Amino acid sequence: MDLSVNLAGMILEHPVMNAAGTCKMLDGLEGIKELARSSASAVMVGSITLNSREGNSGEVYYSNPLFSLNSLGLPNPGADYYKKHLPEMAATVHDAGKFLFVSVAGFAPSEYAILTRIAVGGGADFVELNLSCPNVWEGREQKQIACFNPKLVAKILNCVSGEFVGEDGEFVGEDIRLIVKLSPFSDPGLLKEAAAVIAESKLVKAVTAINTFPNAFSFDKTGKPRITPGGGLAGLAGPALKPIGLGQVKQLRDLLPERLQIIGAGGIISGQDIVDYLRAGAVAVQMTTAFMDRGPKVFSELLREFVELKEKESAI
Ligand code: RRO
């Protein structure tokens, strides 16, 4: 069965891949090499930052069958590591017939621009701007989540576009495949504003909806927060996030021009979840919690379920 997907002109074998936050290194259990051997149609690396980051400490991940919580805090070895290793990462992924996505997270608009340039230079086929990281804390201060500030989103997109201007001042970034990743918006009016800003950018080809729901909280049986950093506040994902994710995809499909595609994420643990996200308006899907909990075999397992459902559908 042909499951191929045209994402911004690139033909993915099928719509299923890992989400950002699950693969940062070349080697290791959840490294690029492992993902290149999996059945995912593309490999997402990142989010990466300019400076290396250890990430948050203590309990940073929890999951149960209903939801997951994380406060990883953007751990990654920083731009120098990726400058050195992205070409090999790209070759590994390309040799496996897959595409390389790199998620970048800046602490200023200029950092998004620099990181995008590094990702493209290293061979990334797609660059995902993470405008929605909920878990960066400086003491009790939580870093602003960029996507909730449309003016900041515009600044970041302008800054990244500015990186792709030729000597004569003309735009030379037509071939850059930029994706922006958003948080779930509880205010439909604000989502409309953010969508309008994104639609104005020539660089953006797709939107990933959604990142985790910020600042969720859970106690363990003894009354202790399940997550240590941020006083226990953490990004919520897993099955509980699916109806919210579907709602965001549906709204974005109505708000965005047709040329902007949508990648769905949030609570995908079965083939039916993939069908539902595609029905809501996504062209591809990403997984975090299911991959974290079940490992790389999750891609072949979900694909099998997805194909079975498609076959039943076409038999009707
Ligand atoms: O690293 C994290 O804690 C993290 C990131 Br950057 C993100 O975008 N979303 C998330 O749930 N966790």
Residues whose N, C-alpha, C, O or C-beta is under 5 A from the ligand:
A	BS01	RRO	S47 N70 S71 L72 G73 L74 P75 N130 S132 C133 P134 N135 N211 T212 G235
